[in-house]
């Protein structure tokens, strides 16, 4: 998958985050990050951009 595809999936999952436990490892957003972390087509820098997007969304809640 490409960075844009992961970003789109992550954005969709972030909209559904549970406000009581936004950092849960069981959330769809966390699962997207896990999948991206093992995807060899993404560079570390690209993954870090996804992670920062996730972290900022969790902090807002």
N, C-alpha and C positions, 0 to 999 in steps of 0.2 A: 504494500500500500504506500501511497505517497503522503507527504507531510500534510497536504491540503485535505486528503481523505481522513486522516487521523484528526486533524483540527476540526473538521465538520462533525465527526462522531463525538469528539470530546465536547464540543459546544452543545450538542443535543443532550448528552449525558449530564452536563453541568446544569442544564435547565431543570433536571429532575432530582437534583441533590436534596437529600433530607436535611432540613434546616436544623434538626436536633443533633445530627451526627454527620456533618458534611465531609469529614475526613475518613469515613468508614472504608475499610478495604473491600467491603462487599458492594460498594456502589459501582454503577456502570462506568462512571468517570475513571475510577481507579483501575477498573479492568481494561479500559482503553489504554491507559498509561502502561499497564503491564504488557499488553500486546505490543505496543510501540517499543518498549524497552528491549524486546528480544528480536525485533525486526531488523535484520542486517542491512536493509535498504536505507534506513535512517541513520544519519550521522549523530554523534553525541550532541552536537550543537542544536540540531533539529529537535531531538528529544528534550533537551533542556528548555527549549521554547515552549513545548507542550506542557512540561512540568510547571513552568512559571505561570502559564495560563491557568492551570488547575489550581495552583497554590493561591493565586490572587482571587479566584472565584470562591475558594473555601474560606479565605479570610473575610470576604464580604459578608458571608453568612454568619 
